[in-house]
Amino acid sequence: MPRGSRPSFLQLKLLCLGLLAGMAFGLPAWSKPSVSSTKKPGTQIKVTLFGHPCVLQGPTDVATLNAIHSVSPEQTYTIFLMEDVRKDSAQQLKDNVEKLKKASPLPAALKRYRDALIRRLTSQIAFVEGLQAAQAEKKSAPLLAAVRPQLQGKNSKAFEEAAKKLDRAGAEPALYEQLLELYGELIEPDPEEEFHRAIRALQVQYSCSYGEVQEREAGAEEAE
């Protein structure tokens, strides 16, 4: 997809289905599923992934499965596009940080993922709050001050130079996208793959009713 372009409805639909498939196998959507285990599934809980009914199962207890699902990529709001930045974005990010901190009992295998995601969300909170203040004052200083602690020891020259364009009147929307992209390259990367590796090691996996999903989608398309 070209940089800065808006995804079409079909692209979003395919992306969600791809992510759903990846979650169901406990792997990133672009990875090949491993051979199914012959072991008994153990405990199961019903969950929802991208609006689809699924089951999370594994050789552990219900409380642990609930904790695992609560910190999953699907359950944690994060920012990828400027479209995700809204007035309530910072609060949603803060709520997710608190949810991640309180998730218990969380297996040790997932703690590195949780810590990395908290660092990423904390950096995004700084960006959102700083950018909103910068837009209100039409100055770059609030943004640069907000993100400075997140950029310690990093080569942030390109980001800082781009941010200074906020001092000019009439900043274009493309500038905000550029700032988000540059900032994203400097902060903690998305740890989603770590989540999938961890639950695979725990022999925990998502199983989704693809047949029912496809039937419902087919029916919806015929109705249209």
C-alpha positions in Angstrom: 0.0 0.0 0.0 1.5 3.4 -1.0 2.6 5.5 2.0 0.0 7.9 3.2 -2.9 6.2 1.2 -6.1 5.2 2.9 -6.8 1.4 2.9 -10.0 0.4 1.0 -12.8 -1.5 2.6 -11.7 -4.7 0.9 -8.1 -4.3 2.1 -9.3 -3.7 5.6 -11.5 -6.8 5.4 -8.6 -8.9 4.1 -6.3 -7.5 6.8 -8.7 -8.4 9.6 -9.3 -11.9 8.3 -5.5 -12.4 7.9 -4.9 -11.2 11.5 -7.7 -13.5 12.7 -6.1 -16.4 10.9 -2.8 -15.6 12.5 -4.2 -15.3 16.0 -6.1 -18.6 15.6 -2.9 -20.5 15.0 -1.0 -18.5 17.7 1.3 -17.1 15.0 1.7 -13.8 13.2 -0.7 -13.6 10.2 2.3 -13.9 7.8 3.7 -17.1 9.3 2.9 -20.7 8.5 1.0 -22.6 11.1 2.8 -25.4 12.9 1.6 -29.0 12.9 -1.4 -29.3 15.2 -0.6 -30.8 18.6 -2.1 -34.2 19.4 -2.4 -33.2 23.1 -5.8 -32.6 24.7 -6.8 -28.9 24.5 -7.1 -28.6 28.3 -9.1 -25.5 29.5 -11.1 -23.4 27.1 -12.7 -20.0 27.3 -14.9 -18.3 24.7 -13.5 -15.0 23.3 -14.0 -12.6 20.4 -11.4 -11.7 17.8 -12.2 -8.8 15.5 -15.9 -9.5 16.0 -15.7 -13.2 15.4 -16.4 -16.0 18.0 -13.3 -17.9 19.0 -12.1 -20.3 21.7 -8.8 -19.8 23.6 -7.5 -23.1 24.9 -4.4 -24.5 26.5 -3.0 -26.6 29.4 -3.7 -23.9 32.1 -6.6 -22.5 34.1 -9.4 -20.1 33.2 -7.8 -17.1 35.0 -4.6 -17.4 33.2 -6.3 -17.8 29.8 -8.3 -14.6 30.5 -5.1 -12.8 31.5 -3.5 -13.9 28.2 -6.4 -12.8 26.1 -6.6 -9.4 27.9 -3.0 -8.5 26.8 -3.4 -9.9 23.3 -2.7 -7.5 20.3 -6.5 -7.5 19.5 -7.3 -6.3 23.0 -4.8 -3.5 23.3 -5.4 -0.2 21.5 -2.4 1.2 19.7 -1.7 3.8 17.1 -0.5 3.0 13.6 -2.1 5.8 11.5 -3.0 9.4 12.2 -6.6 8.3 11.8 -6.1 6.6 15.2 -5.2 9.8 16.9 -8.4 11.3 18.4 -9.3 13.4 21.4 -9.7 10.3 23.6 -6.6 8.5 22.2 -4.3 9.3 25.0 -6.8 8.1 27.6 -7.4 4.9 25.7 -3.7 4.3 25.6 -3.4 5.0 29.4 -6.3 2.6 30.1 -4.5 -0.1 28.2 -1.2 0.5 30.1 -3.1 0.0 33.3 -4.8 -3.1 32.0 -1.5 -4.5 31.0 0.0 -3.8 34.4 -2.9 -5.4 36.2 -3.1 -8.5 34.0 -2.8 -11.5 36.4 -1.9 -14.3 36.6 0.2 -13.7 33.5 2.7 -16.4 32.5 6.4 -15.4 32.7 6.7 -16.2 29.0 4.5 -13.1 28.3 6.1 -10.6 30.6 8.8 -9.5 28.1 6.0 -8.9 25.6 4.0 -7.0 28.2 6.9 -4.8 29.2 7.7 -4.0 25.5 4.1 -3.1 24.8 3.9 -0.8 27.9 7.0 1.0 26.7 5.5 1.4 23.2 2.1 2.7 24.5 3.9 5.1 26.9 5.8 6.6 24.0 2.6 6.9 22.0 0.9 8.7 24.9 3.7 11.2 24.9 3.3 11.7 21.1 -0.5 12.1 21.2 -0.5 14.6 24.1 2.4 16.5 22.7 0.9 16.7 19.2 -2.5 17.9 20.5 -0.8 20.6 22.5 1.4 21.6 19.6 -1.7 21.8 17.3 -3.5 24.0 19.9 -0.6 26.4 20.3 0.6 26.1 16.7 4.1 25.6 17.9 6.5 22.6 17.9 7.8 23.1 21.5 5.0 21.2 23.3 5.5 18.1 21.1 9.3 18.2 21.3 9.1 18.6 25.1 6.6 15.7 25.5 8.6 13.2 23.5 12.1 14.2 24.6 12.3 11.6 27.4 11.3 8.9 24.9 14.0 9.8 22.5 17.0 9.9 24.9 20.1 8.5 23.2 18.4 8.1 19.8 19.1 9.9 16.6 16.0 12.0 16.4 17.3 14.8 14.2 15.0 14.0 11.3 12.0 14.0 13.6 12.9 17.2 15.3 13.4 19.0 12.0 10.1 17.8 10.8 8.4 18.8 14.1 9.7 22.4 13.7 7.6 22.8 10.6 4.7 23.0 13.1 5.9 26.5 13.8 4.8 27.6 10.4 1.2 28.6 9.7 -1.1 26.1 8.0 0.7 22.8 8.7 -0.5 20.1 6.2 -2.1 16.8 7.3 0.8 15.0 5.5 3.2 16.5 8.1 1.4 14.8 10.9 1.6 11.4 9.1 5.4 12.1 8.5 5.9 12.9 12.2 4.1 9.7 13.3 6.1 7.6 10.9 9.4 9.1 12.0 8.5 8.8 15.6 7.4 5.2 15.1 10.9 4.3 13.8 12.4 5.6 17.1 10.3 4.1 19.7 9.8 0.5 20.9 8.7 -1.6 17.9 5.4 -3.4 17.8 6.0 -6.6 19.9 3.1 -8.6 18.4 5.4 -11.4 17.1 6.6 -11.8 20.7 3.1 -12.5 21.8 2.6 -15.2 19.2 5.9 -16.9 20.1 5.1 -16.8 23.8 1.6 -18.4 23.5 3.0 -21.0 21.1 5.6 -21.9 23.7 2.8 -22.2 26.3 0.8 -24.5 24.0 -2.0 -22.0 24.1 -3.9 -21.2 20.9 -7.0 -19.5 19.4 -9.5 -21.6 17.5 -12.1 -19.8 15.4 -15.3 -20.8 13.7 -14.3 -19.9 10.1 -17.2 -21.9 8.6 -19.7 -19.8 10.5 -17.9 -16.6 9.7 -17.8 -17.4 6.0 -21.5 -18.3 6.0 -22.5 -15.1 7.7 -20.4 -13.0 5.4 -21.8 -14.8 2.3 -25.3 -14.2 3.6 -24.5 -10.5 4.2 -23.2 -10.1 0.6 -26.3 -11.8 -0.9 -28.5 -9.5 1.1 -26.7 -6.5 -0.4 
